Amino acid sequence: MSARIRLPGTALEVSALCLGGNRLGGELDRDRSFALLDAFVAAGGNFVDTAHVYADWLPGAERSCSEKMIGRWRAARGAGGGVVVATKIGHPVLGRPESRRLDRASLREDVAAARENLGQECLDLVYLHRDDPDRDVAEIIGVMEELRGEGALRHYAASNWSGARLAAATAAAGRPGWEGFRANQPEWSLAVRNPGTAAPDLRAMDGAMIAWHRATGTAAVPYSAQARGFFDRLAAGATGGPAAAAFDNAASRARGAALAALAAARGVTPTQAMLALFPLAGFPVVPVVGCRTPAQIAASFRGIALALSAAEAAPLLAALVGLAPGTGARE
């Protein structure tokens, strides 16, 4: 059984890893999706991440296929056996990033659809998938509080919001009865992203976010936490591919060399060694892992369970919590 982490400010107790669901129902058909979810639960996982738009970018894919596939799995497994499902709403229309959808009608529409897709009267955790910096943060949070008060969702969170807007949201949530964000989901790993390789409305963990997490104690649930396998490929001498296009640079290679040395000393892969750093961040962190197979799930749990000493973790941990501002990968 994986250790459980209580997300601060909630009664949600989740596994040390969160399974990313962006392939469910799209890249993975029903049988492979069910097998992946079953393997995650068998390994001790109970926290699954999805979004209302996953994987709408695939030609011919069923709309909101990830949410719907998780809903079908939950129904087949007796409402999911206590698995906590987090979904994301308010994403702009695909291909039209200017079409921001954090207005009341759009948020309510997405929550209603997510409840139907997942088969949940009350959603466990709902992220705002993007921000709208031109909209008053109190207005956005106010809609989420309305939905929480109506029993449509238990808690809400942020994804791809800047540190400044997270701080503004915390201030706005100071009203009586309002709880504010209970998690934050940016891109975060040891890899340093190459400029221009991600959409401008995505956010990576940076100093302002680190400061906000430490001040508030809010949990981070980062995506691309394994850097899409970049460090394992780097250690194996592999070049090219999407991960290299995003992350291959001098800074990432220097971190990769240090990570490979640590991994070799501990008999694990670089990706497993990187996962072992997250529990040492100084605030709750539950990495999202984009596994395709049960074997990858098992390997990821071995990584997050690896106990690193302060001395061996220190250099890379300093890099992890001191990343320069940047933008995230597609999420």
VENMO-V439393 format. One line per field, one symbol per residue. phi: phi as a letter, one per 20 degrees, with the letter a starting at -180 (. if undefined). A space follows every 10 residues. Layout:
BEGIN
phi = ???
END
This chain:
BEGIN
phi = .fgdcefgnc dfdcffcdef dfefndfdfg ffffffffff ffeofbccdb bfefdffegn ffflffgfff fffgffdmmn lnfeddcccm fgggncffef cdfgffffff fffffffemc fcffbceefb dcfedgffff fgfffgfffe nebebcbdcm dfgfffffff ffeffgnedm fdaccdfaaf fdffgmdbff edcdgbfffg fffffdmffd cfelfdllmg fffffenfcn ngffgecfbf ffffffffff fffffdmceg ffffgffgfe fobfccfede fdcgffffff ffffefedff ffegffffff ecffgaceef b
END
